[in-house]
Amino acid sequence: RRRAHPLVQDRLRWLRLAEARATGRSAEAQRLRTELGLLTQLYTAGPFDNEGGVGHRKRYGPELAPASALRLKRTWVGKGTVVRWRRLPRVFPDGVLRPGALLESPDSSVIYLRTDLQARRARTMALRLGTNGAYRVWLNGILVAESTARRALRADQDAVGLRLRKGRNALLVKLAAEGSAPRAILRVTRPKGGPARDVRCVAPPTGTSGGVTVFRPGAKPVAGPKVTTVRAALEGATKRRPKDRAARRALIRFHLAVQPDDRRLDRALGLARELIALGTPDADAYRLLAASEKTTDAQRRALEAAVKQSPKDVRSLAALG
C-alpha cells in the first residue's frame, strides 16, 4: 500500500492536533506537536520599532552576533521600553508563536527568537515557516533566508533548507510585522517533510562565552540545500501536465489557502483564468476564479458565471447572497 507524502501526513497531524486540543487529549496533542517539529526551548528579545517597515532592514542588537551565547543581562533600547533576552514559556498549544502577547509588544514591531538545534550527525533539514510579515533567518551566524512579504499567517508558507553540523546549531529568527504584533509558526522537519527524529531543540548557552559573528552590512542570504515544498510539487505537476485540470485546481487552492505573498496571489488569478480557458469550465472553476479576483465586480461576474453553468450550485448562490 502506497503511503501518503510526508507533507500530507504533516497536514493530517495539524488536523489531529486541533481535534486533540478540542477534546482535551493533552498527551496526544503534545506528541503531535513534537512530531510536527514545532520549535521549543526559545528565547525572545523585543519589541523593536518597525513603523513603516523600517525595522526589517535595520540591524538591532540581537542580530549583530546571531550565533553567540546569550548575555541575559545585556539590554537594548526597544520600542518604548528597554529589552533583553527572555525565556519564552511553552504557552502556545496551537503551534502559533505569539511572543508579543507576553512582552506586551505594540503593533508594528520586530521580535527575535533564538533556539539551538542539536543534531546527532551532520545532515540536511527543513525549517518551515509561516509568518504574518517579513522575516530573516540565521543558522550558525550565517544569514540563510529572508522575506519582505506582508500576508496572513498560515503554516508552512515558506521552507528553508538547513545544513546542520553534528552537535549544536544556533538558529536565530527575526520577525517584523506591520500593523500588528509579530506571529509565526516555526517547525523543523526532514527535507521532504515528516518528523526530524534525530534533531531536537535545546536552550541556547548563556553567559559571555560563545562565538561572535562578524557583522557584515548588506549581506545577502546564503542559499541552503533544496527541500521539498507543497508549492514546488504542485507547480511541477502543473508544468508536466499543462492540461491537467485537477493539478491546476490544486495549485490554485494552495495559493489561495497559504497566501505566500501578493505575487503568488497574482499567480492564483492567472492559473484560474487559464483553467477557464482550457474549455468547458464547471461551477467550481468559476468559484476559484471568483476567489482569485481582487475586485468585487470581477468576483460577482465569476460567481454569476458559476450559477449560469450550474443554477443549483449552493456555494455559488450563497456567495452571491
Stockholm file with secondary structure:
# STOCKHOLM 1.0

chainA/1-321         RRRAHPLVQDRLRWLRLAEARATGRSAEAQRLRTELGLLTQLYTAGPFDNEGGVGHRKRYGPELAPASALRLKRTWVGKGTVVRWRRLPRVFPDGVLRPGALLESPDSSVIYLRTDLQARRARTMALRLGTNGAYRVWLNGILVAESTARRALRADQDAVGLRLRKGRNALLVKLAAEGSAPRAILRVTRPKGGPARDVRCVAPPTGTSGGVTVFRPGAKPVAGPKVTTVRAALEGATKRRPKDRAARRALIRFHLAVQPDDRRLDRALGLARELIALGTPDADAYRLLAASEKTTDAQRRALEAAVKQSPKDVRSLAALG
#=GR chainA/1-321 SS CCCCCHHHHHHHHHHHHHHHHHTTCHHHHHHHHHHHTBCCSCEEEEEEECGGGTTTTSCCGGGSSTTSCBCTTCCEECSSSEECCEECCSCCTTSCBCHHHHHTCCSSEEEEEEEEEEESSSEEEEEEEEESSEEEEEETTEEEEEECCCCCCCTTSEEEEEEECSEEEEEEEEEECSSSCCCEEEEEECTTSSBCTTEEEECCCBSSCSCCCCCCTTCCCCCCCCCCCHHHHHHHHHHHCTTCHHHHHHHHHHHHHHCCCHHHHHHHHHHHHHHHHTSSCCHHHHHHHHHHCSSHHHHHHHHHHHHHHCTTCHHHHHHHC
#=GC SS_cons         CCCCCHHHHHHHHHHHHHHHHHTTCHHHHHHHHHHHTBCCSCEEEEEEECGGGTTTTSCCGGGSSTTSCBCTTCCEECSSSEECCEECCSCCTTSCBCHHHHHTCCSSEEEEEEEEEEESSSEEEEEEEEESSEEEEEETTEEEEEECCCCCCCTTSEEEEEEECSEEEEEEEEEECSSSCCCEEEEEECTTSSBCTTEEEECCCBSSCSCCCCCCTTCCCCCCCCCCCHHHHHHHHHHHCTTCHHHHHHHHHHHHHHCCCHHHHHHHHHHHHHHHHTSSCCHHHHHHHHHHCSSHHHHHHHHHHHHHHCTTCHHHHHHHC
//
